[in-house]
C-alpha cells in the first residue's frame, strides 16, 4: 500500500510545473512588442523637425550675400551712358547746341574730379576713363569741355599744348582754412611743403600740386593764421 501511494504522487508533481512554464512563455512576446514600437516611433519625429527648420535659414543667408555685393563703380551723368543718350556723346554741329552740350559736360567733369580727388587732369586720362572714353572726337571734346571750366575760373591749362588741365574743384582759400583747422587739431604747428607731401600723404591737402601747397601756406600767412619761418622753402609756424 505504501508503494502505490508514492507512485501516484510523482505524476502530480510533474503536472504542477507545466502551467508555470507556459505562463512565462506567453508573457515574453508582450514585452518584445512594446520595445519595438518605441524604438521605431521616436527617431521618425526627431528627423522630420530638424529637416524642416534648417532649410529656410540657408536660403536667407544666400540672399543677403548677393544683395551686399552690388555696388556701382562711379556715378554716371544724369543723362546716362552712350546707349541711353547717344546724342550726348558726340559734339553737336550747331554752335548754340555745342555750347549747351559743353556746359553740361563741364559741370559733370567738375564733380567727377572732386569725387576722384583729381587736381590735374591729363588728356590721356580723359580719353581712357568712363564715361569720357565713349565720347566721339575725344580730343576736341576735351578741349571744348575744359574751356568752359577755364572761362568759369575754376580751371587753367598747365601747358601750352593744352593737354593738362588744373581743376580747382575746391578754392585754395578753402584749403588754407582746412589746413589751419587740421594743424590746431593735431598740434602740428610747424609746417612746410615737403613735410606735408611726404609725412601727411594720407590727408587730402597733401595730394595738391607742390606749387599750390606753397600758395596755400602763403594764404595762411596773409590771413594772419600763420607766419613765415622760411618763405623760400615754404615753411610756416601756425598761430594759436
C-alpha positions as CSV (number, residue, x, y, z in Angstrom):
1,X,0.0,0.0,0.0
2,X,2.8,2.4,0.8
3,X,4.5,1.9,-2.6
4,X,1.4,2.6,-4.6
5,X,0.8,5.8,-2.9
6,X,4.2,7.2,-3.8
7,X,3.8,6.3,-7.4
8,X,0.6,8.4,-7.6
9,X,2.3,11.5,-6.1
10,X,5.1,11.7,-8.7
11,X,2.7,12.5,-11.7
12,X,1.1,15.2,-9.7
13,X,4.4,17.0,-9.1
14,X,5.2,17.0,-12.9
15,X,1.8,18.5,-13.8
16,X,2.2,21.3,-11.4
17,X,5.3,22.6,-13.1
18,X,3.9,22.8,-16.6
19,X,1.5,25.7,-16.1
20,X,4.3,27.9,-14.7
21,X,6.5,27.4,-17.8
22,X,3.6,28.2,-20.2
23,X,2.8,31.4,-18.4
24,X,6.4,32.6,-18.8
25,X,6.5,31.9,-22.5
26,X,3.2,33.6,-23.1
27,X,4.2,36.8,-21.3
28,X,7.5,37.2,-23.2
29,X,6.1,38.3,-26.5
30,X,4.2,41.2,-24.9
31,X,7.4,42.8,-23.6
32,X,9.1,42.4,-27.1
33,X,6.3,44.2,-28.9
34,X,6.3,47.3,-26.7
35,X,10.0,47.7,-27.1
36,X,9.9,47.5,-30.9
37,X,7.2,50.1,-31.1
38,X,9.1,52.7,-29.0
39,X,12.3,52.4,-31.0
40,X,10.7,52.9,-34.4
41,X,8.4,55.7,-33.3
42,X,10.9,58.0,-31.6
43,X,13.5,58.7,-34.4
44,X,10.9,59.5,-37.0
45,X,9.7,62.5,-35.1
46,X,13.2,63.9,-34.5
47,X,14.3,63.7,-38.1
48,X,11.2,65.5,-39.5
49,X,11.7,68.5,-37.2
50,X,15.4,69.1,-37.9
51,X,15.0,69.0,-41.7
52,X,12.0,71.4,-41.9
53,X,13.7,74.0,-39.6
54,X,17.2,74.0,-41.3
55,X,16.1,74.7,-44.9
56,X,14.8,78.3,-44.6
57,X,17.9,79.5,-42.7
58,X,20.3,78.6,-45.6
59,X,18.1,80.4,-48.2
60,X,18.1,83.7,-46.2
61,X,21.9,83.8,-45.8
62,X,22.4,83.3,-49.6
63,X,20.0,86.2,-50.5
64,X,21.8,88.6,-48.1
65,X,25.3,88.0,-49.5
66,X,24.0,88.5,-53.1
67,X,22.5,91.9,-52.3
68,X,25.6,93.3,-50.5
69,X,28.0,92.7,-53.4
70,X,26.2,95.0,-55.9
71,X,27.8,98.5,-55.9
72,X,28.4,101.0,-58.7
73,X,32.0,101.8,-59.6
74,X,31.3,105.5,-60.2
75,X,28.4,107.9,-60.6
76,X,27.2,108.2,-64.2
77,X,26.0,111.6,-65.6
78,X,22.3,112.3,-65.2
79,X,21.7,111.6,-68.9
80,X,23.1,108.1,-68.7
81,X,25.5,106.1,-70.9
82,X,26.1,106.1,-74.6
83,X,23.4,103.6,-75.2
84,X,20.7,105.6,-73.4
85,X,21.5,109.0,-74.9
86,X,23.8,108.6,-77.9
87,X,23.4,112.2,-78.9
88,X,25.2,113.4,-75.7
89,X,28.4,111.5,-76.7
90,X,29.0,113.5,-79.8
91,X,29.6,117.2,-80.2
92,X,26.6,119.0,-81.9
93,X,27.4,120.8,-85.1
94,X,25.4,123.9,-84.3
95,X,27.3,126.4,-82.2
96,X,24.3,127.1,-79.9
97,X,23.8,123.4,-79.2
98,X,27.6,122.9,-78.8
99,X,27.8,125.4,-76.0
100,X,25.0,123.9,-74.1
101,X,26.5,120.4,-74.6
102,X,29.9,121.5,-73.4
103,X,28.4,123.2,-70.3
104,X,26.6,120.1,-69.3
105,X,29.8,118.0,-69.6
106,X,31.8,120.7,-67.8
107,X,29.6,120.6,-64.7
108,X,29.8,116.8,-64.7
109,X,33.6,116.9,-65.1
110,X,34.0,119.2,-62.1
111,X,32.0,116.8,-60.0
112,X,34.0,113.8,-61.4
113,X,37.4,115.3,-60.5
114,X,36.2,116.1,-56.9
115,X,34.9,112.6,-56.5
116,X,38.1,111.1,-57.8
117,X,40.3,113.6,-55.9
118,X,42.0,114.6,-59.2
119,X,43.6,118.0,-59.3
120,X,45.4,117.8,-62.6
121,X,43.5,116.0,-65.4
122,X,45.5,115.0,-68.5
123,X,44.2,114.2,-71.9
124,X,45.5,110.7,-71.7
125,X,43.4,110.1,-68.5
126,X,40.3,111.8,-70.0
127,X,40.2,109.5,-73.1
128,X,40.7,106.3,-71.1
129,X,38.2,106.9,-68.2
130,X,34.5,106.2,-68.3
131,X,32.2,107.8,-69.3
132,X,34.6,110.1,-71.3
133,X,36.1,107.3,-73.3
134,X,32.7,106.8,-75.0
135,X,32.8,110.3,-76.5
136,X,33.3,110.7,-80.2
137,X,36.1,113.1,-81.2
138,X,37.7,112.8,-77.7
139,X,40.5,115.4,-78.2
140,X,38.2,118.1,-79.4
141,X,35.6,117.2,-76.8
142,X,38.3,117.5,-74.0
143,X,39.3,121.0,-75.2
144,X,35.7,122.2,-75.6
145,X,34.7,121.0,-72.1
146,X,37.9,122.3,-70.5
147,X,37.4,125.7,-72.0
148,X,34.1,126.1,-70.2
149,X,35.8,125.5,-66.8
150,X,38.6,127.9,-67.7
151,X,36.1,130.6,-68.5
152,X,34.4,130.0,-65.2
153,X,37.8,130.4,-63.5
154,X,37.7,127.0,-61.9
155,X,40.4,125.5,-64.1
156,X,43.5,126.5,-66.0
157,X,45.8,124.9,-68.6
158,X,49.1,123.6,-67.3
159,X,50.9,123.5,-70.7
160,X,50.8,125.4,-74.0
161,X,49.6,122.3,-75.9
162,X,46.5,122.2,-73.7
163,X,46.9,118.5,-72.7
164,X,46.9,119.0,-68.9
165,X,44.1,120.8,-67.0
166,X,44.4,122.0,-63.4
167,X,40.9,121.8,-62.0
168,X,40.0,123.8,-58.8
169,X,37.0,121.9,-57.5
170,X,37.8,123.4,-54.2
171,X,39.2,127.0,-53.9
172,X,42.7,127.4,-52.5
173,X,41.3,129.8,-49.8
174,X,39.2,126.9,-48.5
175,X,42.3,124.6,-48.5
176,X,44.0,127.2,-46.3
177,X,41.2,127.2,-43.8
178,X,41.1,123.4,-43.7
179,X,44.9,123.2,-43.2
180,X,44.7,125.7,-40.4
181,X,42.0,123.7,-38.6
182,X,43.9,120.5,-39.1
183,X,47.1,122.0,-37.6
184,X,45.2,123.1,-34.5
185,X,43.5,119.8,-34.0
186,X,46.7,117.7,-34.4
187,X,49.0,120.1,-32.7
188,X,51.4,120.2,-35.7
189,X,52.1,123.9,-35.8
190,X,55.3,124.0,-37.8
191,X,54.5,123.1,-41.4
192,X,56.4,123.1,-44.7
193,X,55.7,122.0,-48.3
194,X,58.0,118.9,-48.2
195,X,56.8,117.5,-44.9
196,X,53.2,117.9,-45.9
197,X,53.7,115.9,-49.1
198,X,55.8,113.2,-47.5
199,X,54.6,112.8,-43.9
200,X,50.9,113.7,-44.4
201,X,50.3,111.7,-47.5
202,X,47.0,110.3,-46.2
203,X,45.5,113.8,-45.9
204,X,43.5,115.3,-48.8
205,X,45.5,118.5,-48.9
206,X,48.8,116.5,-49.4
207,X,47.6,115.5,-52.9
208,X,47.7,119.1,-54.0
209,X,50.4,120.1,-56.5
210,X,53.5,121.3,-54.8
211,X,53.2,124.8,-56.2
212,X,49.6,125.0,-54.9
213,X,50.6,123.9,-51.4
214,X,53.1,126.8,-51.3
215,X,50.3,129.2,-52.3
216,X,48.0,127.7,-49.5
217,X,50.7,128.4,-46.9
218,X,51.1,131.9,-48.2
219,X,47.4,132.5,-47.9
220,X,47.5,131.3,-44.3
221,X,50.2,134.0,-43.6
222,X,48.2,136.6,-45.5
223,X,45.1,135.8,-43.4
224,X,47.1,136.1,-40.2
225,X,46.7,132.4,-39.4
226,X,50.5,131.7,-39.6
227,X,53.9,133.4,-40.0
228,X,56.8,132.6,-42.2
229,X,59.8,130.6,-40.9
230,X,61.3,130.3,-44.3
231,X,59.3,131.7,-47.2
232,X,61.6,130.4,-49.9
233,X,61.4,126.8,-48.6
234,X,57.7,127.2,-47.8
235,X,57.9,126.8,-44.0
236,X,55.4,128.4,-41.6
237,X,54.5,128.5,-37.9
238,X,50.8,128.3,-37.3
239,X,49.4,130.9,-35.0
240,X,47.3,129.8,-32.0
